[in-house]
Amino acid sequence: MSEHPLNFGLIGAGGYIAPRHMKAIKETGNTLVAALDRYDGVGIMDSYFPDANFFTEPERFDRHLDKLRRKGPGYKIDYVSICSPNYLHDAHMRLAMRNEAHAICEKPLVLNPWNLDALAELEQETGKRIFTILQLRLHPAIIALREKIANGPAGKVYDVKLNYITSRGKWYHISWKGDLEHSGGIATNIGIHFFDMLTWIFGDVNENSVKLHESDQAAGFLKLEKANVDWHLSINADHLPTKAREQGKRTYRSITVDGEEVEFSEGFTDLHTRSYEHILAGNGFGLEDARKSIIIAQGIRKQI
């Protein structure tokens, strides 16, 4: 990590995930200099960086970053954190590199795998890197499972079941998240990090089939090198198990491997800060790390 505080920009300051990025910037000893969101109810910034400049128009944000770049070291933005809607990620990563900054982008990095190739060319041209947040790869329980599978019997194929329900209200369907063109659909929007996790642990995809794809749920089958995976994703609270509903829970995560539950419901709180620590130490996840999960998600969309 740098001895001196680094300067950050943030795109998507009013979104659900933005506070985790603000917290990570602060906890790694760096400074948020400028933020962008067309929604101006961003009082959360007062808890982290009340002195940051704020813009509601991307043109003025871009202009501000350019002015800082021209002022030179100590002023220019070093990293742009991107928490904007999925379909804008590509454009916003380009904005970052145009201003000689690295990008730290929420998943999915892009909606289609061929966009990764164009961004890789830009990395080569600009000398700047694109990093993505794949926080499940930093979760202790997931790391332990990967090591267990790697050290397991050669040639063994595991039976895996993934069930993830994260309840969302009616607003979801009205927002960009409910628009297939903008979010990539439910499998992309809430499933992408699980698809990454599964391929990271169990290897490449040999088969990808969709059993169900609706506005509030999706299900399918993945045949991986070391696992047969049945997956189900939902934003419908009615799909929560009875026990979860009785406990007043709105989210349910379950992964079983050969019928044995993998306990990973705890330990999510600081994974964005951990992700930033890895990136700033030179160990972040980049374009190629994201490719397999993006191919899976795009393959699902082709079937619906």
Secondary structure, 3 states (H helix, E strand, C coil): CCCCCCEEEEECCCCCCHHHHHHHHHHCCCEEEEEECCCCCCHHHHHCCCCCEEECCHHHHHHHHHHHHHHCCCCCCCEEEECCCHHHHHHHHHHHHHCCCEEEECCCCCCCHHHHHHHHHHHHHHCCCEEECCHHHHCHHHHHHHHHHHCCCCCCCEEEEEEEEECCCCHHHHCHHHCHHHHCCHHHHHHHHHHHHHHHHHCCEEEEEEEEECCCEEEEEEEECCEEEEEEEECCHHHCCHHHHHCCCCEEEEEEECCEECCCCCCCCCHHHHHHHHHHCCCCECHHHHHHHHHHHHHHHHCC
